[in-house]
Amino acid sequence: MKALEVERLSKHYGGLAAARDISFSVEGGEILALIGPNGSGKSTVMKSILGVERPSAGSVRVNGVEVAGWPPHRIARLGVGMVFQHSRPLHRQTVLENIALALTPDSLLRLLPDPATYRKAGAIAERVGLSGVLDRKPATLPFADLRRIELAKAIARDPAVVLVDEPFAGLTSRETAAFAELIAEMRRDGRAVLIVDHNVRSISSLADRVFAMYVGERIAEGSPEAVMNDETVRRVYLGGALTTASRPESAFKDAATPFLEVEDVDVFYDRAQALEKVSLHVHHGEFVAVVGLNGAGKTTLFNAISGLIPYRGAIRREGRSLTGVSAASIAAGGVVQAPEGRDLFTEMTVAENLDMGALRLSAGDRTERLAWLFDLFPRLQERLRQTAGTLSGGEQQMLTIARALMTKPDLLILDEPTLGLAPIVMEQISKALERLRQTTEITVLLGEQNVTFALPHADRVYVLEHARIVWEGPPSRFAAEAGERYI
Amino acid sequence: MCGRAAYWGGAEMGRAFAPAIIALAVAFCLAFLPLWVSGYVLGLLTIAYYFGVFSMAWDLLFGFANEVNFGPTFLIGLGAYTAGILDSQYQPPIAICIAAGALAAVVGGVLLALPALRLRGPYFGLTTLVAVLILQNFVVVFADLTGGEIGLTVPDVISINANVNYWIALGFMSFSGLVLYGLSRSPVGLILQASGQDPVQAGALGFNIVKHKLASFVVSAFFSGLAGALMVFYLGVASVGTFIDISVGVQVIVGAVLGGRRTILGGAIGAIFLIGAGELLRPLGDLATFIVSAIALVVVLAFPGGLIGLASRSRGAA
């Protein structure tokens, strides 16, 4: 009997299948990594195991007990623990009290703290390396220690199955090694460990087996090496034979002072460093792609360029510093961001949303611009009177790009335009970008974790990883030199 | 490890319960007030103490279960009117009327919370707001039973002695504060806080969130209803304007937030402050309400930790 068995699990949201016929199992003392790009359905599978989502079909068994459809607390009590990616500890309680909470029985009558609970919590804290900070409040701890608290809480009840969501996100390489050791220890303790992550590389030395998903379906399964070399996986993560239309940097006239220069930029969120000495440049008329996984720092970089967050270092537009310039002035000056998650006015119609982008245009300009946009995105013209909230994900993305283009930007920043979109919709957006590139002089800075989508358009590519730029070059060299990082 | 357990038992326990011990000492001193102050001031404080219980009971829901209950007066009103109507109709012993009031608030609270807790986001709060309006309409429509807009005069009072009434209110507030504070600091209180802060994670730790939130609603309803019923037998009259009106609920909420969210005891301080300040400024006429509201607004905006947060911060700085 396996500790965790998932059989023909499916989950539909309305007509959309987020996961289809997913089957795998994990034994005690084994680490299985469930990987897939954004929107692949791996989170849906994880939530279905936890009971946060009710599976539409299929079965989830924990030590042979069918738990599909059970509420989360009953599944947890049966022996399923979860290490959450984002920690939200109780801030008025100490580290020890936070861990003790996880050991407290679910009873309304437990009114006095049990000394045995605190002894046990202290022992667990020692195992995960928190014994020096037991009496501190979480707010005073570094990020890695907050993750340790999550780990301690997850193993507190001695679960047979542990789910770990993106174990290494936001950690430095030294902390990553320490965490890998802690997860390996769970395996030694005989627990079944299911790691959910974006790519194989980060967990390849840790996982015994890998199960890869893409748009809700299984695409590969096997040892980390086998999955990394799998044809389908390589195609999903890196694209097939690449046709790039990249132009060499010498083709751009502003070689001395590029349109946008980012130099040694650092950004901190509380204790976590989100960008570290990031430098890049974009020439006038160039299409530059910044690729990186979730949490690598793409959105942070764009928000720094747009003046939305404070940073150290220099950001210059045509040689003039943008530091201290307000976000509104930067946008009004023509550096316009189409944000991740779209940020549309969902209660307004498509036409009204586009008008929001046209506030600074004359009536003549506006009509001309609209005609051009409808040519680029014919779908938007059909949907003109519909409210943005009722559009499909792909149509919303088109509207976001169109609204940004409405302002006649000098530099268009596109943050993850493919987020959560089906492949066929990505294809439509890709075509629109291609036409944009061929028919206009537009300068684009694209942030993507979907390499397949980003490379064909890009003149140059930067790879952002753990807050740092780790590779720069033309798309033609990407697969050979940086591709490994991506699977 | 044994040392740690002993440590928790001693110093840690002392730290956790220091505020409660200080509060009890203050309450003990307040018990001697009748020796000095006038009956009028005593009457005012008696009311303030009942409001203190309303605010503390409300903070259990807002501060710990993370549910904004816009209808504290639904629970208070149920307790007050049930006790009042029972007394005016059948005249059983007062203790039975009061117990029935508390029970009615609990039952009403469960009936309201069971469906409302399934809703997410602001809808829970809106449901509780609607409940207040329904209760208010009920009182007005069934005027024969409830006294309608004129108010319901109850034939009995607990005591006509101002000192006795004052001591009852003070004792009741101290008792309620002790129970609610102890509960908030107990393992159950921690589970409740975790459920309010991150329901998904609390569920993954094996906690039945609905059970804990419902239990907190029951406790909050019990103390609100009990306080409402006791207050009826102090005032001798129940009216919509004193027990149910939305503005009464707003005062309860402002008192709790002003005193300090997630502190329980802050509710009592905030409520007493509101009533006390309103009275001190009464010579200013209508301006008094404006000034008190402005002070409350400033405290809430500038010091989200409320009066207690302010006090502990200045102590920490010293």
Interface residues (C-beta under 8 A of the other chain):
Chain A: L50 G51 V52 P71 P72 H73 A76 R77 V80 G81 M82 F84 R88 L90 R92 Q93 L96 E97 A100 L101 A102 T104 D106 S107 L108 L109 R110 L111 L112 P113 D114 P115 A116 T117 Y118 R119 G122 A123 L134 K153 A156 R157
Chain B: M1 C2 R4 A5 W8 G9 G182 L183 S186 P187 V188 L190 I191 Q193 A194 Q197 D198 V200 Q201 G203 A204 L205 G206 F207 N208 I209 K211 H212 A215 R262
